[in-house]
Amino acid sequence: MTTAKPFPPIRLKSYGRARDAWPLDPDVIHLNHGSFGAVPTAVVERQDALRRQADLTPVGWFPRIADHVREARERTAPFVGASAEHSAFVPNASAAATVVYNALRLEAGDEILVTDHGYGAVTMGAQRLARRFGASVRTVEVPLLASDDDVVQRFADAITQHTRLIVIDQITSPTARMLPTRRIWQLAAERGVRTLVDGAHAPGLVADAAAEGGGDWWFGNLHKWPCAPRGSALLVTSAPDRGELWPLIDSWGAPEPYPDRFDTQGTIDATTYIATPAAIEFVESEYGWAAARRSMAEIADAGAEIIAEALRPFSTEDPITPLPSPVPSMRLVRLPDGLGATREDADALRMDLFDQVGVETAFTSFRGIGYFRLSAHLYTEASDFHAFAERCVPQILRRAGIRVPTATTVA
C-alpha cells in the first residue's frame, strides 16, 4: 500500500476527466509528456480543419499564409511574456538555436560556454559553430544539487576574456531543474558576453517564460506543455542585431524585416503555428494555466513517490533527490546502480519498456547515474504511476540483476 498523497483525476469544464480531452491510446501508459507533448482532440480538429482549408483552396491559402502566421504570433507571444514584434515562429527549439548560430561570427580563440546539463542537439550546434571559426566550447560543470547562487558563481568564475557566448537551459532536459538564466544573462552582459537561453521546456511551466528567462535570445517549444501541434516553437529577441536572423529556408519573405521574414516559408505546413493559440486557449478556458501548474506539480510529486516506494527496498540510496530548483510537472527518480549510466543506455531502456510493457517513459543519465524522468500533464492519473510500478519496476530490477519480488510487493 502506497503512502503517497492520493490525487483524483483532473476534471475539465467540458469533460468528465481531463484524459478524455486527449486522443491518447488507452492501452498505453503515458508518463513522458515532456519529450514530444500530446495534442488535445480539440486542437487536432482545429489543425485538421486548417489543413483541409489549404487542400481545398491552395491558391486562396498559401498567398495569405503570412497573415495567418502573423495573427498567431500576436496571440501567442504574450503567453511567454513577449511582444509579437520580437517573436518568430520556428519548427522547434533546435531550429531556433540553429537560426541564432547561423547569424553569429566568431574569431579563432573565442569560446562558448555550455553546461553539462545542456540538451545534446543544442550543444552540438554550438560545437559546430565553434569549429567554423576555430573557436572552442568549454563546459561549466554544475552539480545536480547546486544552489542558484552556486550556479551563478560558477559562471562568474568561468567567464574569461575569450568568452563570447553562453548557452544555458532555463529548464534542464536531463535533470529536470531550473537554472538562474536571467541572473547569468545579467552577469554575462556586464562582461560583454552574450547569452542564448534554451527555454525548450519552459512555456506553460513558467509564467511569462521568455521574460523570466532573459537572454539576448530566448527560445521555447510550444508543442510540450502548451500542447500545440508538434513543430511549433518561438524564438524571442529584442537584440539590436536581430535583423541578422534568417529563417532556415530562404523564401519570398526574405525582403521583410525580422520577424516578418519568418512568417513565409514556402509550402511548409504552417498550420502547426496557426493552431498554437487554440492549444494555449484550450488549457486556459478548461482549467486555467496557473491552476494547471499547481496541479501538475502535485501530480508529479505524488507520482514520483509512488515509483520511489516501489524501488526503495532495492536501492542503496533514496530514489528521490529533492532538487534546489524543481519545476512543475517533471521529477527525477534514481534508477538502481548500473542502469541508464549513459544517454544511449537510457534511450535503449525507454524503447525496450515501451515495446515490452506498453509504457511511454523517459530515462536520462547524468554523470554516470541513470534516472527515470517523469513528466506529467493534466491527463496524468495516479493509475498511470501504479501501472509503472507494476509493469516497469520488475523489468528494471531484472536488468539491474536484482531478484524480482512478487507483483504485490512492488504495486
C-alpha positions in Angstrom: 0.0 0.0 0.0 1.5 3.3 -1.0 1.8 6.2 1.4 1.9 8.7 -1.5 -0.6 11.5 -1.3 -3.6 10.4 -3.4 -4.9 12.6 -6.1 -8.2 12.3 -8.1 -8.3 12.6 -11.9 -8.3 16.2 -13.1 -11.7 17.3 -14.3 -12.0 20.0 -17.0 -15.0 22.2 -17.6 -16.2 20.4 -20.7 -15.0 16.9 -19.8 -15.6 14.3 -17.1 -11.9 13.6 -16.9 -9.1 15.5 -18.4 -7.9 12.3 -20.1 -11.0 12.3 -22.2 -9.8 15.6 -23.9 -6.7 13.9 -25.3 -6.7 11.3 -28.1 -4.1 9.1 -26.4 -4.0 5.3 -26.8 -5.8 3.9 -23.7 -3.7 0.7 -23.8 -0.5 2.7 -23.3 0.6 4.4 -20.1 1.7 7.9 -20.9 4.3 9.3 -18.5 6.6 11.2 -20.9 4.7 14.4 -21.8 8.0 16.3 -21.8 9.6 14.7 -24.8 7.0 15.1 -27.5 3.9 16.5 -25.9 0.4 15.5 -26.5 -2.2 17.4 -28.5 -5.8 17.7 -27.2 -8.5 16.5 -29.6 -10.0 20.0 -30.0 -6.6 21.2 -31.2 -6.1 18.3 -33.5 -9.5 19.1 -35.0 -8.6 22.7 -35.4 -5.4 21.9 -37.2 -7.2 19.3 -39.4 -9.7 22.0 -40.4 -6.9 24.3 -41.3 -5.2 21.6 -43.4 -8.5 20.9 -45.1 -8.8 24.5 -46.0 -5.4 24.6 -47.5 -6.1 21.4 -49.5 -9.5 22.7 -50.8 -8.2 26.1 -52.0 -4.3 26.1 -52.2 -4.3 29.4 -54.1 -6.6 31.0 -51.6 -4.4 29.7 -48.7 -0.7 30.0 -49.4 -0.5 33.6 -50.7 -2.2 34.7 -47.4 -0.1 32.4 -45.1 1.9 35.2 -43.7 -1.2 37.0 -42.5 -2.4 33.8 -40.7 1.0 33.2 -39.1 1.3 36.9 -38.0 -2.0 36.7 -36.3 -1.0 33.5 -34.5 2.3 35.3 -33.4 0.3 38.2 -32.0 -1.9 35.8 -30.0 1.0 33.5 -28.8 3.8 35.9 -27.9 2.1 37.3 -24.8 1.8 33.8 -23.4 5.6 33.8 -22.9 5.7 37.4 -21.8 7.0 38.7 -25.2 5.8 41.0 -27.9 4.9 39.8 -31.4 7.5 42.2 -33.0 10.2 40.4 -31.1 8.9 36.8 -31.7 9.3 34.4 -34.6 7.8 31.0 -35.1 10.3 28.2 -35.7 9.7 24.4 -36.0 11.4 23.6 -32.7 14.0 24.6 -30.1 16.9 23.1 -32.1 15.8 25.1 -35.1 15.8 28.3 -33.1 19.3 27.6 -31.8 20.4 26.9 -35.4 19.0 30.3 -36.5 21.0 32.1 -33.9 24.2 30.1 -34.5 23.9 30.8 -38.3 23.9 34.6 -37.5 26.9 34.6 -35.3 30.5 35.3 -36.2 33.4 34.3 -34.0 37.2 34.5 -34.2 39.9 31.9 -33.7 40.5 31.6 -30.0 37.0 32.7 -28.9 35.0 30.3 -26.7 31.4 29.3 -26.0 30.4 28.2 -22.5 27.8 25.5 -22.1 26.8 23.3 -19.1 26.8 19.6 -18.5 23.0 19.8 -18.2 22.6 21.0 -21.8 20.4 19.4 -24.5 22.6 17.4 -26.8 21.4 18.8 -30.1 21.8 22.4 -29.0 25.3 21.7 -27.6 26.3 20.0 -30.8 25.1 23.1 -32.7 27.4 25.2 -30.5 30.3 22.9 -31.2 29.7 23.2 -35.0 29.6 27.0 -34.7 32.9 26.9 -32.9 34.5 24.6 -35.5 33.6 27.0 -38.3 35.7 29.8 -36.8 38.4 27.9 -35.0 36.8 28.7 -31.6 36.2 26.3 -28.8 33.4 25.1 -26.5 34.0 24.8 -22.8 31.7 23.0 -20.3 30.8 24.6 -17.0 30.1 21.7 -14.6 27.1 22.3 -12.4 26.4 19.7 -9.7 22.9 18.4 -9.7 22.2 19.9 -6.2 24.0 23.2 -6.8 22.1 26.2 -5.5 21.2 29.1 -7.8 23.9 31.2 -6.1 26.5 28.5 -6.8 25.5 28.2 -10.4 25.9 31.9 -10.9 29.2 31.9 -9.2 30.5 29.1 -11.4 29.7 31.2 -14.5 31.3 34.2 -12.9 34.5 32.1 -12.4 34.3 30.6 -15.9 34.0 33.7 -18.0 37.3 34.8 -19.4 38.4 37.4 -21.9 37.9 34.9 -24.7 34.3 34.1 -23.8 31.8 35.4 -26.4 28.6 33.3 -25.9 26.9 31.4 -23.1 24.3 28.7 -23.9 22.3 27.7 -20.9 19.0 25.9 -20.2 16.1 27.6 -18.4 14.8 24.1 -17.5 17.3 21.3 -18.0 16.1 18.4 -20.1 18.2 15.5 -18.5 17.9 16.7 -14.9 14.5 18.5 -14.7 15.6 21.5 -12.7 15.6 25.2 -13.3 18.8 27.3 -13.7 19.0 31.0 -12.9 19.3 32.1 -16.6 18.2 35.7 -16.0 20.9 36.3 -13.4 23.5 34.6 -15.6 22.4 36.8 -18.6 22.8 39.9 -16.5 26.2 38.8 -15.2 27.4 38.0 -18.8 26.1 41.3 -20.2 28.2 43.2 -17.6 31.3 41.4 -19.0 30.4 41.9 -22.7 29.3 38.3 -23.2 26.0 37.3 -25.0 23.6 34.7 -23.7 21.4 32.2 -25.6 18.7 30.8 -23.3 17.3 27.4 -24.1 13.8 27.5 -22.8 12.6 24.4 -24.6 10.6 23.1 -21.6 9.6 26.5 -20.1 6.4 27.6 -21.9 3.5 26.6 -19.8 5.6 25.5 -16.9 6.9 29.1 -16.2 4.6 32.0 -16.4 5.9 34.6 -18.9 8.8 32.2 -19.7 10.7 34.4 -22.1 10.5 37.4 -19.8 11.6 35.3 -16.8 14.3 33.5 -18.7 16.1 36.6 -20.1 18.9 36.3 -22.6 19.9 38.1 -25.7 18.0 35.3 -27.4 15.4 33.0 -25.9 13.5 30.1 -27.4 10.9 27.7 -26.2 8.8 24.8 -27.5 5.1 25.2 -27.7 4.4 21.5 -28.5 5.4 20.5 -25.0 3.3 21.8 -22.1 1.2 24.3 -24.1 0.1 21.2 -26.1 0.4 22.8 -29.5 0.8 20.6 -32.6 4.4 19.3 -33.0 6.6 21.6 -34.9 5.8 24.9 -33.1 8.2 27.0 -31.1 9.1 30.6 -30.6 12.3 32.5 -30.9 12.3 35.7 -29.0 14.8 38.6 -29.1 15.0 42.3 -28.9 18.7 42.4 -29.6 19.9 45.3 -31.8 21.3 42.8 -34.4 18.1 40.7 -34.7 18.0 41.8 -38.3 20.8 39.3 -38.9 18.5 36.4 -38.0 17.1 34.5 -41.0 14.7 31.5 -41.4 16.3 28.1 -42.2 14.6 28.4 -45.6 15.0 31.4 -47.9 11.6 32.3 -49.2 9.5 35.2 -50.5 9.5 36.8 -47.1 13.3 37.5 -47.3 13.0 41.2 -48.1 10.9 41.7 -44.9 12.5 42.6 -41.5 12.7 40.3 -38.5 10.4 38.7 -37.6 8.1 39.1 -40.6 10.5 37.2 -42.8 9.9 34.1 -40.8 6.1 34.2 -41.5 6.5 32.9 -45.1 8.3 29.6 -45.6 7.1 28.4 -49.0 4.7 25.4 -48.7 5.7 24.2 -45.2 2.7 23.1 -43.1 2.3 26.3 -41.1 -0.9 25.0 -39.5 1.3 24.0 -36.6 1.9 27.7 -35.9 -1.6 28.8 -36.7 -3.3 26.2 -34.4 -1.0 27.1 -31.5 -3.2 29.8 -30.0 -6.1 27.3 -29.8 -3.9 25.0 -27.7 -3.0 27.7 -25.2 -6.5 28.9 -25.0 -7.8 25.4 -24.6 -6.0 24.9 -21.3 -6.8 28.4 -20.1 -10.5 28.1 -20.8 -10.8 24.5 -19.5 -8.7 24.7 -16.3 -6.5 27.9 -16.2 -2.8 28.0 -16.6 -2.0 29.0 -13.0 -4.1 26.1 -11.7 -2.6 23.8 -14.2 0.9 24.5 -13.0 -0.2 23.8 -9.4 -2.0 20.6 -10.3 0.9 19.3 -12.4 3.3 19.8 -9.6 1.1 17.9 -7.2 0.7 15.1 -9.7 4.4 14.9 -10.3 5.2 14.8 -6.6 2.7 12.1 -5.9 3.8 10.1 -8.9 7.5 10.2 -8.0 6.7 9.0 -4.5 4.6 6.0 -5.8 7.5 4.9 -8.0 10.1 5.6 -5.4 8.3 3.5 -2.9 8.4 0.6 -5.3 12.2 1.0 -5.7 13.3 1.8 -2.2 13.5 -1.7 -0.9 16.1 -2.5 -3.6 18.0 0.8 -3.7 21.3 1.7 -1.9 20.2 5.4 -1.9 16.8 7.0 -1.7 15.4 7.2 -5.3 14.2 10.7 -4.8 16.7 13.5 -4.6 15.0 16.9 -3.9 16.4 19.4 -6.3 17.1 23.0 -5.3 15.0 24.5 -8.1 12.3 22.0 -9.2 9.8 22.7 -11.9 6.1 21.8 -12.2 5.4 18.5 -13.9 8.9 17.0 -14.0 10.6 14.8 -11.4 13.7 12.6 -11.2 13.7 9.1 -9.7 17.0 7.4 -9.4 17.4 4.0 -11.0 19.3 1.1 -9.4 23.0 1.3 -9.8 24.3 0.4 -13.3 21.1 1.2 -15.2 20.9 4.1 -17.6 24.5 5.2 -16.9 24.9 6.7 -20.4 22.4 8.5 -22.7 22.5 5.6 -25.1 21.7 3.1 -22.3 18.9 5.4 -21.0 17.3 5.7 -24.5 17.5 2.0 -25.1 15.7 1.3 -21.8 13.0 3.7 -22.8 12.2 2.0 -26.0 12.6 -1.5 -24.6 10.0 -0.8 -21.9 7.7 0.7 -24.5 7.9 -2.4 -26.7 7.7 -4.9 -23.9 5.1 -3.4 -21.4 3.5 -0.5 -23.2 4.7 2.3 -21.1 5.9 5.6 -22.5 8.7 6.9 -20.3 11.9 9.0 -20.3 15.1 7.8 -18.8 18.1 10.1 -18.5 21.7 10.0 -17.5 23.8 12.5 -15.6 27.4 11.9 -14.5 27.0 8.1 -14.9 23.8 7.8 -12.9 20.5 6.8 -14.5 17.2 8.4 -13.7 13.6 7.9 -14.6 12.4 11.4 -15.6 8.7 11.5 -15.2 6.7 14.3 -16.8 3.0 14.7 -16.4 0.2 16.9 -17.7 -3.4 17.3 -16.6 -4.4 14.0 -18.2 -2.0 12.0 -16.0 -3.6 10.0 -13.3 -2.5 8.0 -10.2 -3.3 4.8 -12.0 -0.5 5.6 -14.5 2.1 5.6 -11.8 0.8 2.5 -10.2 0.9 0.8 -13.7 4.6 1.9 -14.0 5.3 0.3 -10.7 3.5 -2.9 -11.7 4.8 -3.2 -15.3 8.2 -1.4 -15.3 9.7 -1.9 -11.9 10.1 -5.7 -12.2 11.8 -5.2 -15.6 14.1 -2.5 -14.1 15.0 -4.8 -11.2 15.8 -7.7 -13.5 18.0 -5.6 -15.7 19.9 -4.4 -12.5 20.4 -8.1 -11.5 18.1 -7.8 -8.5 15.7 -10.7 -7.7 12.2 -9.8 -8.8 9.7 -10.0 -6.0 6.0 -10.8 -6.4 3.8 -8.3 -8.1 2.1 -7.4 -4.8 5.4 -6.3 -3.4 6.0 -3.6 -6.0 2.4 -2.4 -6.6 
